[in-house]
Amino acid sequence: GTTYTVLASDRGNLVTLTNVAAIAVTLPQATSSGSFSGGYWTELENISTSSLVTITPTTSTINGASSLIVYPGQRYKITSDGTKKSHATFLVSSSPT
């Protein structure tokens, strides 16, 4: 599909995303307790050949920004620090950005 919301059950897992159109991913708010508390992590990988994935946190930021673009072939590890911030760590790229 063209939209996806990161789930509590994605914790510790790789989520692959592919579509011919752009994909909008919603990242729930990082919290001090509950499903998206400190220590939560998931990996998101764009396995499409041409479309972009845009990750947008709910009420939070990701690396201090309001969104993150994931280009084809890129994978990011998304972590929660237990505040209203999430962090993305670049893991792999199979194509130039």
DSSP file (Angstrom, degrees, kcal/mol; ACC not computed):
  #  RESIDUE AA STRUCTURE BP1 BP2  ACC     N-H-->O    O-->H-N    N-H-->O    O-->H-N    TCO  KAPPA ALPHA  PHI   PSI    X-CA   Y-CA   Z-CA
    1    1 A G              0   0    0      0, 0.0    17,-0.1     0, 0.0    20,-0.1   0.000 360.0 360.0 360.0-177.9    0.0    0.0    0.0
    2    2 A T        +     0   0    0     21,-0.1    22,-2.8    18,-0.0     2,-0.3   0.414 360.0  48.4-101.6  -0.5    0.9    3.6    0.0
    3    3 A T  E     +a   24   0A   0     20,-0.2     2,-0.3     2,-0.0    22,-0.2  -0.982  56.8 172.8-137.5 152.0    0.6    4.1    3.8
    4    4 A Y  E     -a   25   0A   0     20,-2.0    22,-2.8    -2,-0.3     2,-0.5  -0.954  18.1-151.1-155.7 138.5    1.9    2.2    6.8
    5    5 A T  E     -a   26   0A   0     -2,-0.3    22,-0.2    20,-0.2     2,-0.1  -0.960  30.3-117.8-110.6 127.1    1.8    2.9   10.6
    6    6 A V        -     0   0    0     20,-2.7     2,-0.2    -2,-0.5    -2,-0.0  -0.411  36.2-148.4 -62.7 133.8    4.6    1.4   12.6
    7    7 A L    >   -     0   0    0     -2,-0.1     3,-1.6     1,-0.1     4,-0.2  -0.679  24.5-118.9-107.2 157.4    3.2   -1.0   15.1
    8    8 A A  G >  S+     0   0    0      1,-0.3     3,-1.6    -2,-0.2    -1,-0.1   0.855 116.7  61.3 -58.3 -34.3    4.2   -2.1   18.6
    9    9 A S  G 3  S+     0   0    0      1,-0.3    -1,-0.3     3,-0.0    -3,-0.0   0.566  87.9  72.0 -72.4  -7.8    4.6   -5.6   17.2
   10   10 A D  G X   +     0   0    0     -3,-1.6     3,-2.4     2,-0.1    33,-0.3   0.536  69.7 128.6 -79.5  -6.8    7.2   -4.3   14.8
   11   11 A R  T <  S+     0   0    0     -3,-1.6    31,-0.2     1,-0.3     3,-0.1  -0.259  81.2   2.6 -53.5 125.8    9.6   -4.0   17.8
   12   12 A G  T 3  S+     0   0    0     29,-3.8    -1,-0.3     1,-0.2     2,-0.3   0.601 113.5 108.6  74.5  11.7   12.9   -5.8   17.0
   13   13 A N  S <  S-     0   0    0     -3,-2.4    30,-2.6    28,-0.4     2,-0.5  -0.775  70.1-116.2-120.7 162.9   11.8   -6.6   13.5
   14   14 A L  E     -d   43   0B   0     -2,-0.3     2,-0.6    28,-0.2    30,-0.2  -0.869  24.7-162.1 -95.3 127.3   12.6   -5.6    9.9
   15   15 A V  E     -d   44   0B   0     28,-3.3    30,-2.5    -2,-0.5     2,-0.4  -0.958   7.2-157.0-109.5 119.3    9.7   -4.0    8.0
   16   16 A T  E     -d   45   0B   0     -2,-0.6     2,-0.4    28,-0.2    30,-0.2  -0.793   6.6-163.3 -98.5 141.4   10.2   -4.0    4.3
   17   17 A L  E     +d   46   0B   0     28,-2.8    30,-2.3    -2,-0.4    31,-0.7  -0.981  16.3 158.8-127.5 131.2    8.3   -1.4    2.1
   18   18 A T        +     0   0    0     -2,-0.4     2,-0.3    29,-0.2     3,-0.1  -0.983   5.9 138.1-152.1 142.2    7.8   -1.5   -1.6
   19   19 A N        -     0   0    0     -2,-0.3    32,-0.4   -17,-0.1    31,-0.3  -0.938  54.2-118.1-170.9 158.2    5.3    0.1   -4.0
   20   20 A V  S    S+     0   0    0     -2,-0.3     2,-0.2    30,-0.1     3,-0.1   0.720 102.9  53.8 -77.1 -20.3    5.3    1.7   -7.4
   21   21 A A  S    S-     0   0    0      1,-0.1    30,-0.1    30,-0.1    29,-0.1  -0.658 106.6 -77.9-107.0 166.4    4.1    4.9   -5.7
   22   22 A A        -     0   0    0     -2,-0.2     2,-0.4    29,-0.1    31,-0.2  -0.243  44.3-139.0 -60.3 151.1    5.5    6.8   -2.8
   23   23 A I  E     - b   0  53A   0     29,-2.4    31,-2.7    -4,-0.1     2,-0.6  -0.966   5.9-153.4-120.1 130.5    4.8    5.4    0.7
   24   24 A A  E     -ab   3  54A   0    -22,-2.8   -20,-2.0    -2,-0.4     2,-0.5  -0.913  13.4-166.3-103.3 119.6    3.9    7.5    3.8
   25   25 A V  E     -ab   4  55A   0     29,-3.2    31,-3.0    -2,-0.6     2,-0.5  -0.913   7.5-151.1-109.2 129.6    5.0    5.8    7.1
   26   26 A T  E     -ab   5  56A   0    -22,-2.8   -20,-2.7    -2,-0.5    29,-0.1  -0.877   5.5-157.3-100.6 128.5    3.6    7.1   10.4
   27   27 A L  E     - b   0  57A   0     29,-2.3    31,-2.9    -2,-0.5    33,-0.2  -0.921  21.3-125.7-105.3 116.3    5.8    6.7   13.4
   28   28 A P        -     0   0    0      0, 0.0     2,-0.1     0, 0.0   -21,-0.0  -0.127  41.1 -80.5 -58.2 159.4    3.9    6.7   16.7
   29   29 A Q        -     0   0    0     28,-0.1     2,-0.2     1,-0.1     7,-0.2  -0.368  42.8-119.0 -64.9 133.4    5.0    9.1   19.4
   30   30 A A        -     0   0    0     28,-0.2     2,-0.3    -3,-0.1     7,-0.2  -0.532  41.2-173.5 -67.6 137.6    8.0    8.1   21.5
   31   31 A T        -     0   0    0      5,-1.8     7,-0.4    -2,-0.2    52,-0.1  -0.859  39.1-120.3-134.0 166.4    6.9    7.8   25.1
   32   32 A S  S    S+     0   0    0     -2,-0.3     2,-0.3     5,-0.2     6,-0.1   0.657 100.4  16.2 -81.4 -15.6    8.4    7.3   28.6
   33   33 A S  S    S+     0   0    0      4,-0.1     3,-0.3     3,-0.1     2,-0.2  -0.966 100.5  41.0-148.1 162.8    6.2    4.2   29.1
   34   34 A G  S >  S-     0   0    0     -2,-0.3     3,-1.2     1,-0.2    -3,-0.1  -0.555 105.4 -26.0  97.4-162.8    4.2    1.8   26.9
   35   35 A S  T 3  S+     0   0    0      1,-0.3    -1,-0.2    -2,-0.2    -5,-0.1   0.783 136.4  39.2 -63.3 -33.2    4.7    0.3   23.5
   36   36 A F  T 3  S+     0   0    0     -3,-0.3    -5,-1.8    -7,-0.2    46,-0.3  -0.151  87.3 131.2-114.2  38.1    7.1    3.0   22.1
   37   37 A S  S X  S-     0   0    0     -3,-1.2     3,-2.2    -7,-0.2    43,-0.3  -0.174  70.9 -51.6 -80.9 178.1    9.2    3.7   25.2
   38   38 A G  T 3  S+     0   0    0     -7,-0.4    43,-0.2     1,-0.3    -1,-0.2  -0.210 127.3  33.8 -51.9 137.2   12.9    3.9   25.5
   39   39 A G  T 3  S+     0   0    0     41,-1.8    -1,-0.3     1,-0.4     2,-0.1   0.174  82.9 131.7  98.2 -16.5   14.6    0.8   24.0
   40   40 A Y    <   +     0   0    0     -3,-2.2    40,-2.2    40,-0.2    -1,-0.4  -0.474  29.8 165.5 -66.3 137.8   11.9    0.3   21.3
   41   41 A W  E     + E   0  79B   0     38,-0.2   -29,-3.8    -2,-0.1   -28,-0.4  -0.991  15.4 168.6-151.4 152.4   13.5   -0.2   17.9
   42   42 A T  E     - E   0  78B   0     36,-1.9    36,-3.5    -2,-0.3     2,-0.4  -0.963  27.7-127.0-151.5 158.4   12.6   -1.5   14.4
   43   43 A E  E     -dE  14  77B   0    -30,-2.6   -28,-3.3    -2,-0.3     2,-0.5  -0.929  17.4-163.4-111.5 138.0   14.3   -1.4   11.1
   44   44 A L  E     -dE  15  76B   0     32,-2.7    32,-2.5    -2,-0.4     2,-0.4  -0.984   8.2-174.2-120.6 127.2   12.6    0.0    8.0
   45   45 A E  E     -dE  16  75B   0    -30,-2.5   -28,-2.8    -2,-0.5     2,-0.9  -0.982  20.8-143.9-126.9 131.0   13.9   -0.8    4.5
   46   46 A N  E     +d   17   0B   0     28,-2.4    27,-2.9    -2,-0.4    28,-0.3  -0.817  23.7 172.1 -90.1 105.8   12.7    0.6    1.2
   47   47 A I        +     0   0    0    -30,-2.3   -29,-0.2    -2,-0.9    -1,-0.1   0.294  40.2 112.0-100.0   9.7   13.1   -2.4   -1.2
   48   48 A S        -     0   0    0    -31,-0.7    25,-0.3     3,-0.2   -28,-0.1  -0.298  68.1-132.6 -73.7 167.6   11.3   -0.6   -4.2
   49   49 A T  S    S+     0   0    0    -30,-0.1    -1,-0.1    23,-0.1   -29,-0.1   0.629  92.1   0.7 -95.8 -15.7   13.3    0.3   -7.2
   50   50 A S  S    S+     0   0    0    -31,-0.3     2,-0.2   -29,-0.1   -30,-0.1   0.564 100.3  95.3-147.1 -17.9   12.1    3.8   -7.7
   51   51 A S        -     0   0    0    -32,-0.4     2,-0.3   -30,-0.1    -3,-0.2  -0.499  60.8-128.6 -89.3 155.9    9.7    5.1   -5.0
   52   52 A L        -     0   0    0     -2,-0.2   -29,-2.4    19,-0.1     2,-0.5  -0.706   8.7-146.0 -98.2 149.5   10.5    7.1   -1.9
   53   53 A V  E     -bC  23  70A   0     17,-2.1    17,-3.4    -2,-0.3     2,-0.6  -0.972  10.8-160.9-112.5 128.8    9.4    6.3    1.6
   54   54 A T  E     -bC  24  69A   0    -31,-2.7   -29,-3.2    -2,-0.5     2,-0.6  -0.952   2.8-158.7-112.3 118.7    8.7    9.2    3.9
   55   55 A I  E     -bC  25  68A   0     13,-3.2    13,-2.1    -2,-0.6   -29,-0.2  -0.856  11.8-176.2 -97.0 123.9    8.7    8.5    7.7
   56   56 A T  E     -b   26   0A   0    -31,-3.0   -29,-2.3    -2,-0.6    11,-0.2  -0.970  16.4-140.4-124.6 116.9    6.8   11.1    9.7
   57   57 A P  E     -b   27   0A   0      0, 0.0     2,-0.7     0, 0.0   -28,-0.1  -0.421  20.4-118.0 -72.5 149.1    6.7   10.9   13.5
   58   58 A T  S    S-     0   0    0    -31,-2.9   -28,-0.2     1,-0.2     3,-0.1  -0.812  88.2 -28.3 -87.2 114.3    3.5   11.7   15.4
   59   59 A T  S    S+     0   0    0     -2,-0.7    -1,-0.2     1,-0.2     2,-0.2   0.438 127.7  86.6  61.6  -0.1    4.1   14.8   17.6
   60   60 A S  S    S-     0   0    0    -33,-0.2     2,-0.3     6,-0.1    25,-0.2  -0.483  73.4-121.0-114.0-175.4    7.8   13.7   17.9
   61   61 A T  E     -f   85   0B   0     23,-1.1    25,-2.7    -2,-0.2     2,-0.5  -0.884   8.4-141.9-124.2 162.6   10.9   14.3   15.8
   62   62 A I  E >  S-fG  86  65B   0      3,-2.6     3,-1.8    -2,-0.3    25,-0.2  -0.968  89.6 -18.3-126.5 114.4   13.2   12.0   14.1
   63   63 A N  T 3  S-     0   0    0     23,-2.3    24,-0.1    -2,-0.5    -1,-0.1   0.833 127.7 -58.0  53.5  35.0   16.9   13.1   14.3
   64   64 A G  T 3  S+     0   0    0     22,-0.4    -1,-0.3     1,-0.3     2,-0.2   0.433 118.7 105.9  80.8  -0.2   15.5   16.5   15.1
   65   65 A A  B <  S-G   62   0B   0     -3,-1.8    -3,-2.6     1,-0.1    -1,-0.3  -0.677  77.2-122.5-111.2 165.0   13.5   16.8   11.9
   66   66 A S  S    S+     0   0    0     -2,-0.2     2,-0.3    -5,-0.2    -6,-0.1   0.642  91.4   2.3 -80.8 -14.4    9.8   16.5   11.1
   67   67 A S        -     0   0    0     -5,-0.2     2,-0.4   -11,-0.2   -11,-0.2  -0.978  60.0-138.4-161.3 170.2   10.3   13.6    8.7
   68   68 A L  E     -C   55   0A   0    -13,-2.1   -13,-3.2    -2,-0.3     2,-0.5  -0.997  14.4-142.7-139.1 131.0   12.9   11.3    7.1
   69   69 A I  E     -C   54   0A   0     -2,-0.4     2,-0.6   -15,-0.2   -15,-0.2  -0.816  10.7-160.9 -94.6 131.6   13.1   10.2    3.4
   70   70 A V  E     -C   53   0A   0    -17,-3.4   -17,-2.1    -2,-0.5     3,-0.1  -0.957  12.2-152.2-114.0 114.6   14.2    6.6    2.7
   71   71 A Y    >   -     0   0    0     -2,-0.6     3,-2.3   -19,-0.2   -25,-0.4  -0.389  38.2 -71.4 -82.4 160.6   15.5    6.1   -0.8
   72   72 A P  T 3  S+     0   0    0      0, 0.0    23,-0.3     0, 0.0   -25,-0.2  -0.244 122.5  18.9 -51.9 134.3   15.3    2.8   -2.7
   73   73 A G  T 3  S+     0   0    0    -27,-2.9    21,-0.5     1,-0.3     2,-0.3   0.377  98.2 122.4  85.8  -3.9   17.8    0.3   -1.3
   74   74 A Q  E <   - H   0  93B   0     -3,-2.3   -28,-2.4   -28,-0.3     2,-0.4  -0.662  40.5-167.3 -95.0 149.4   18.2    2.2    2.1
   75   75 A R  E     -EH  45  92B   0     17,-1.7    16,-3.3    -2,-0.3    17,-1.1  -0.999   3.1-170.5-133.3 136.1   17.5    0.7    5.5
   76   76 A Y  E     -EH  44  90B   0    -32,-2.5   -32,-2.7    -2,-0.4     2,-0.6  -0.967  19.6-138.7-125.0 142.9   17.3    2.7    8.8
   77   77 A K  E     -EH  43  89B   0     12,-2.6    12,-2.4    -2,-0.4     2,-0.5  -0.906  23.2-156.4 -95.5 122.0   17.1    1.5   12.4
   78   78 A I  E     -EH  42  88B   0    -36,-3.5   -36,-1.9    -2,-0.6     2,-0.3  -0.879  15.0-178.8-103.0 126.4   14.5    3.6   14.2
   79   79 A T  E     -EH  41  87B   0      8,-2.7     8,-2.6    -2,-0.5     2,-0.4  -0.916  21.4-137.9-125.7 152.1   14.9    3.8   18.0
   80   80 A S  E     - H   0  86B   0    -40,-2.2   -41,-1.8    -2,-0.3     6,-0.2  -0.896   3.5-163.2-104.9 136.9   12.9    5.5   20.7
   81   81 A D        -     0   0    0      4,-1.5   -43,-0.2    -2,-0.4     5,-0.1   0.331  50.3-106.4 -99.0   7.2   14.8    7.3   23.5
   82   82 A G  S    S+     0   0    0    -46,-0.3     2,-0.1     1,-0.3   -44,-0.1   0.523  96.6  80.8  82.6   4.7   11.7    7.4   25.8
   83   83 A T  S    S-     0   0    0      2,-0.5    -1,-0.3   -52,-0.1    -2,-0.1  -0.151 109.5 -70.5-113.0-146.0   11.1   11.1   25.3
   84   84 A K  S    S+     0   0    0     -2,-0.1   -23,-1.1    -3,-0.1     2,-0.4  -0.051 106.0  89.7-101.0  32.5    9.4   12.8   22.4
   85   85 A K  E     -f   61   0B   0    -25,-0.2    -4,-1.5   -56,-0.1    -2,-0.5  -0.968  53.2-166.9-130.3 144.4   12.3   12.0   20.1
   86   86 A S  E     -fH  62  80B   0    -25,-2.7   -23,-2.3    -2,-0.4   -22,-0.4  -0.894  13.1-145.7-121.1 157.8   13.1    9.1   17.8
   87   87 A H  E     - H   0  79B   0     -8,-2.6    -8,-2.7    -2,-0.3     2,-0.5  -0.963   2.8-154.5-126.7 142.3   16.5    8.5   16.2
   88   88 A A  E     - H   0  78B   0     -2,-0.4     2,-0.5   -10,-0.2   -10,-0.2  -0.968   5.3-164.6-117.8 130.0   17.3    6.9   12.8
   89   89 A T  E     - H   0  77B   0    -12,-2.4   -12,-2.6    -2,-0.5     2,-0.2  -0.965  23.0-126.5-114.8 121.8   20.5    5.2   12.1
   90   90 A F  E     + H   0  76B   0     -2,-0.5   -14,-0.2   -14,-0.2     3,-0.1  -0.472  34.4 169.8 -67.3 130.1   21.5    4.6    8.5
   91   91 A L  E     -     0   0B   0    -16,-3.3     2,-0.3     1,-0.3   -15,-0.2   0.811  52.0  -4.9-111.8 -44.9   22.2    0.9    8.0
   92   92 A V  E     - H   0  75B   0    -17,-1.1   -17,-1.7     0, 0.0     2,-0.4  -0.997  44.6-168.0-154.8 150.6   22.6    0.0    4.3
   93   93 A S  E     + H   0  74B   0     -2,-0.3   -19,-0.2   -19,-0.2   -20,-0.1  -0.969   9.1 179.4-143.5 129.3   22.2    1.4    0.8
   94   94 A S  S    S+     0   0    0    -21,-0.5   -21,-0.1    -2,-0.4   -20,-0.1   0.380  77.0  38.5-105.9   2.1   22.2   -0.5   -2.4
   95   95 A S  S    S-     0   0    0    -23,-0.3    -1,-0.1   -24,-0.1   -24,-0.1  -0.985  93.0 -92.9-146.5 155.1   21.8    2.5   -4.6
   96   96 A P              0   0    0      0, 0.0    -2,-0.1     0, 0.0     0, 0.0  -0.340 360.0 360.0 -67.7 150.5   23.1    6.1   -4.6
   97   97 A T              0   0    0    -26,-0.1   -23,-0.0    -4,-0.0    -4,-0.0   0.394 360.0 360.0-101.2 360.0   21.0    8.8   -2.8
